Amino acid sequence: MPARLRLRRGLTVPASWEFPAYDVVVAGGGPAGAATARRLALAGHTVALLERSHFERPRVGETLAPSLQPLLRDLGVWERYCALDPLPSWGTRSIWSSAVPAEHSHLESGYGCGWHVDRRLFDRMLFDAAAGAGAEVSLGTSVVNCRYESGSWQLTCSGGRRLTSRVLIDATGRSATIGRSLGARRFAIDRLVGITAQWTDVDVTVERYLLIESVPDGWWYTAPLPGNTMVAMLMTDADICRHHHLSASKPWRTHLQSTTATALRVDGARLPTTPRVYSAASHRLIRPGDTRPWFAVGDAALAVDPISGSGVPRALRTAEAAATTAAQLLTHPADATPVTSYESTRNTECTTYLSTRADYYDAALPHPTPFWTRRKLGYDRPAPEPMRR
Ligand SMILES: Cc1cc2nc3c(=O)[nH]c(=O)nc-3n(C[C@H](O)[C@H](O)[C@H](O)COP(=O)(O)OP(=O)(O)OC[C@H]3O[C@@H](n4cnc5c(N)ncnc54)[C@H](O)[C@@H]3O)c2cc1C
């Protein structure tokens, strides 16, 4: 019997191990990872939450649905959220297949308004709330290697730091870095990207709604942000973006000027930054036949089209299921049922999502162009051939 070291909360590991042991390591400190870590820590488990960034750069996904309110309350972070002073959002205005805008008021939701937030601050708030619950958090840390041996995960992080855990959770977002390194595959639904920049000097007191406007190459999204700022984002497919050089400032601005209501929203505003491209591709992470104690949460497990406006609420909802599944795995390590059941629920969610997505895109065909006809075809990947009008 090797000598044993005593660690946090009574955990013991062989003395030959030089690195700390946790019940659960969560890789990725976005909303899904932070909420999962907070729930596990509150339940008394030892958790390490590793985040690659320092939350130093702007983040996308600024419009939060009213349905987020009960989720934040349940997570015990409602007061922290209100302290961020989010802008109330009264609803959505969409110019989709008709020139007449369709209005959807959040006030019909039963929870009151939605919000426009600074996502960097929102994500940081959740990350700090995980630390506040007792999770051991690290910024600027990514998992670069993971092996499962003798009933535990042996993880190497950037900078050479090493740790072990009994359960590993991939919360790395759309990249699903950990899951893919463990052999899981992405079922890709599309190759959507968002090309975004923030306009300043906008009077956001009268602009408290999300505007969606369809164009031949996709759709524009504009929303006010705290600090008299307006975020504008063109959603299109990666090959269309490349073909028309839409990530460069001039073509992006020219494209915006071709809109009607969107261009008016930023008329007279300043654009101090150049556009950035973010992946917004939908996928489901599939891990057939893998019985090791790991699984993915949030966008890493199932990433959806931002048109659904459900990304952050979905991340918090799956975090609850993920925390329950991890706790079950810790109690019955040899039982694969919790993960099978967790994955089966995600499969059902994916099926429901595909049908909702079809409702959004199939209801009308605003433009007879590749972006829109691809969506009419269902969830096939975009054709690889060059774009032609
Ligand atoms: C263009 C766009 C617009 C969107 N608009 C909205 C919107 O208006 N409303 C809405 O609700 N949702 C929106 N979404 C979706 C929403 O942002 C996501 O669903 C949500 O952020 C998912 O949270 P997550 O924690 O799963 O992933 P993420 O938010 O992506 O967080 C993943 C985290 O993991 C970290 N990470 C990555 N790799 C590693 C690694 N190897 N090790 C450690 N850390 C790592 C990242 O730095 C990041 O902090 C939008 C998404 C996109 C792309």
The ligand as an SDF file (V2000), in Angstrom:
LIG
                    3D

 53 58  0  0  0  0  0  0  0  0999 V2000
  -22.1610   34.9810  -33.2590 C   0  0  0  0  0  0  0  0  0  0  0  0
  -22.9170   34.4490  -32.0710 C   0  0  0  0  0  0  0  0  0  0  0  0
  -23.9910   35.1660  -31.5490 C   0  0  0  0  0  0  0  0  0  0  0  0
  -24.6950   34.6610  -30.4440 C   0  0  0  0  0  0  0  0  0  0  0  0
  -25.7410   35.3770  -29.9220 N   0  0  0  0  0  0  0  0  0  0  0  0
  -26.3920   34.9040  -28.8270 C   0  0  0  0  0  0  0  0  0  0  0  0
  -27.4010   35.6850  -28.2090 C   0  0  0  0  0  0  0  0  0  0  0  0
  -27.6860   36.8090  -28.6280 O   0  0  0  0  0  0  0  0  0  0  0  0
  -28.0300   35.1560  -27.1140 N   0  0  0  0  0  0  0  0  0  0  0  0
  -27.7080   33.9280  -26.6150 C   0  0  0  0  0  0  0  0  0  0  0  0
  -28.3070   33.4860  -25.6210 O   0  0  0  0  0  0  0  0  0  0  0  0
  -26.7250   33.1810  -27.1750 N   0  0  0  0  0  0  0  0  0  0  0  0
  -26.0640   33.6490  -28.2510 C   0  0  0  0  0  0  0  0  0  0  0  0
  -25.0470   32.9170  -28.7990 N   0  0  0  0  0  0  0  0  0  0  0  0
  -24.7280   31.6070  -28.2220 C   0  0  0  0  0  0  0  0  0  0  0  0
  -24.0300   31.7070  -26.8740 C   0  0  0  0  0  0  0  0  0  0  0  0
  -23.0010   32.6730  -26.9160 O   0  0  0  0  0  0  0  0  0  0  0  0
  -23.4670   30.3410  -26.5150 C   0  0  0  0  0  0  0  0  0  0  0  0
  -24.4840   29.3770  -26.6560 O   0  0  0  0  0  0  0  0  0  0  0  0
  -22.9420   30.2880  -25.0770 C   0  0  0  0  0  0  0  0  0  0  0  0
  -21.8710   31.1920  -24.9150 O   0  0  0  0  0  0  0  0  0  0  0  0
  -22.4800   28.8670  -24.7680 C   0  0  0  0  0  0  0  0  0  0  0  0
  -21.7780   28.8440  -23.5430 O   0  0  0  0  0  0  0  0  0  0  0  0
  -20.6290   27.7520  -23.3310 P   0  0  0  0  0  0  0  0  0  0  0  0
  -20.1200   27.9850  -21.9500 O   0  0  0  0  0  0  0  0  0  0  0  0
  -21.1030   26.4100  -23.7080 O   0  0  0  0  0  0  0  0  0  0  0  0
  -19.4990   28.1070  -24.4000 O   0  0  0  0  0  0  0  0  0  0  0  0
  -18.6100   29.4130  -24.5520 P   0  0  0  0  0  0  0  0  0  0  0  0
  -19.3610   30.6240  -24.1640 O   0  0  0  0  0  0  0  0  0  0  0  0
  -18.0360   29.3550  -25.9160 O   0  0  0  0  0  0  0  0  0  0  0  0
  -17.4490   29.2180  -23.4750 O   0  0  0  0  0  0  0  0  0  0  0  0
  -16.3950   28.3150  -23.6870 C   0  0  0  0  0  0  0  0  0  0  0  0
  -15.2300   28.7480  -22.8140 C   0  0  0  0  0  0  0  0  0  0  0  0
  -14.2030   27.7690  -22.8790 O   0  0  0  0  0  0  0  0  0  0  0  0
  -12.9360   28.4240  -22.9800 C   0  0  0  0  0  0  0  0  0  0  0  0
  -12.0450   27.4530  -23.6190 N   0  0  0  0  0  0  0  0  0  0  0  0
  -12.0100   27.0700  -24.9160 C   0  0  0  0  0  0  0  0  0  0  0  0
  -11.0870   26.0940  -25.0760 N   0  0  0  0  0  0  0  0  0  0  0  0
  -10.5380   25.8680  -23.8680 C   0  0  0  0  0  0  0  0  0  0  0  0
   -9.5460   24.9550  -23.3880 C   0  0  0  0  0  0  0  0  0  0  0  0
   -8.9230   24.0920  -24.1900 N   0  0  0  0  0  0  0  0  0  0  0  0
   -9.2510   24.9750  -22.0650 N   0  0  0  0  0  0  0  0  0  0  0  0
   -9.8590   25.8520  -21.2230 C   0  0  0  0  0  0  0  0  0  0  0  0
  -10.8020   26.7420  -21.6300 N   0  0  0  0  0  0  0  0  0  0  0  0
  -11.1480   26.7250  -22.9330 C   0  0  0  0  0  0  0  0  0  0  0  0
  -13.2280   29.6720  -23.8030 C   0  0  0  0  0  0  0  0  0  0  0  0
  -12.2600   30.6650  -23.5810 O   0  0  0  0  0  0  0  0  0  0  0  0
  -14.6080   30.0620  -23.2660 C   0  0  0  0  0  0  0  0  0  0  0  0
  -14.5150   30.9160  -22.1430 O   0  0  0  0  0  0  0  0  0  0  0  0
  -24.3190   33.4120  -29.8820 C   0  0  0  0  0  0  0  0  0  0  0  0
  -23.2410   32.7080  -30.4110 C   0  0  0  0  0  0  0  0  0  0  0  0
  -22.5420   33.2170  -31.4950 C   0  0  0  0  0  0  0  0  0  0  0  0
  -21.3710   32.4400  -32.0390 C   0  0  0  0  0  0  0  0  0  0  0  0
  1  2  1  0
  2  3  1  0
  2 52  2  0
  3  4  2  0
  4  5  1  0
  4 50  1  0
  5  6  2  0
  6  7  1  0
  6 13  1  0
  7  8  2  0
  7  9  1  0
  9 10  1  0
 10 11  2  0
 10 12  1  0
 12 13  2  0
 13 14  1  0
 14 15  1  0
 14 50  1  0
 15 16  1  0
 16 17  1  0
 16 18  1  0
 18 19  1  0
 18 20  1  0
 20 21  1  0
 20 22  1  0
 22 23  1  0
 23 24  1  0
 24 25  2  0
 24 26  1  0
 24 27  1  0
 27 28  1  0
 28 29  2  0
 28 30  1  0
 28 31  1  0
 31 32  1  0
 32 33  1  0
 33 34  1  0
 33 48  1  0
 34 35  1  0
 35 36  1  0
 35 46  1  0
 36 37  1  0
 36 45  1  0
 37 38  2  0
 38 39  1  0
 39 40  1  0
 39 45  2  0
 40 41  1  0
 40 42  2  0
 42 43  1  0
 43 44  2  0
 44 45  1  0
 46 47  1  0
 46 48  1  0
 48 49  1  0
 50 51  2  0
 51 52  1  0
 52 53  1  0
M  END
$$$$
